[in-house]
Amino acid sequence: MSTDIRQVGSDADLTRIGELISRSFDHLGANHYLVPDEQQRLRVMAGYFGLLARYAAEGAGQVHVTGDGTAAAVWFDRTGEGDLPEYEKLLAAAAGEFLPQFQHLDEVFDANHPTEAHWHLAFLAVLPEHWGKGIGTALMNHTHRRLDAEGVAAYLEATNAQNVSLYRRHGYADMDPFVIHVSHVPFYRMWRPANPA
């Protein structure tokens, strides 16, 4: 199956992508930890994901979306010094009363982030009704081909065992430490060298 993939950068696209990621990740323990109130979760998480997608699209990385709008990938370029202007201020506005949980997430992720040059797959999101169709694979391969051609590695934090299996099939390997915790929520650190065997 061929999947149409395009790079995006407009505010309208990024707002929709934030909502798409929020819906796609709503079942995850991480989202439930970050926003325990289920009445506010989709809205707050959409604002958070949209904020990071905007940074990526405006120069800190890249955002790709399928032509039908059912899936998106948000990547950050960590081959140099990245800068997210006014991040703390904008995060506080997006997270509201749940800011301490988001700050704790950032602290754990920052403390365990690799120092080697790489691209960071922050979010790979497919709407639940489209799971199992190879769409996430197509989005990953779209960027992996470029990274391999440029000799650049990739990194991610997987959210569950099913995702770990998927990423292993695409050249990612477990790191040491492999499992990190944000409160009680586990994440799985994985690294993909350029041109994996």
Secondary structure as GFF3:
##gff-version 3
##sequence-region A 1 197
A	DSSP	beta_strand	5	7	.	.	.	ID=ss1
A	DSSP	alpha_helix	11	24	.	.	.	ID=ss2
A	DSSP	alpha_helix	29	34	.	.	.	ID=ss3
A	DSSP	alpha_helix	38	55	.	.	.	ID=ss4
A	DSSP	pi_helix	56	60	.	.	.	ID=ss5
A	DSSP	beta_strand	61	66	.	.	.	ID=ss6
A	DSSP	beta_strand	71	77	.	.	.	ID=ss7
A	DSSP	alpha_helix	87	95	.	.	.	ID=ss8
A	DSSP	three_ten_helix	96	98	.	.	.	ID=ss9
A	DSSP	alpha_helix	99	111	.	.	.	ID=ss10
A	DSSP	beta_strand	118	126	.	.	.	ID=ss11
A	DSSP	three_ten_helix	128	130	.	.	.	ID=ss12
A	DSSP	alpha_helix	135	150	.	.	.	ID=ss13
A	DSSP	beta_strand	153	158	.	.	.	ID=ss14
A	DSSP	alpha_helix	161	169	.	.	.	ID=ss15
A	DSSP	beta_strand	173	182	.	.	.	ID=ss16
A	DSSP	beta_strand	185	192	.	.	.	ID=ss17
###
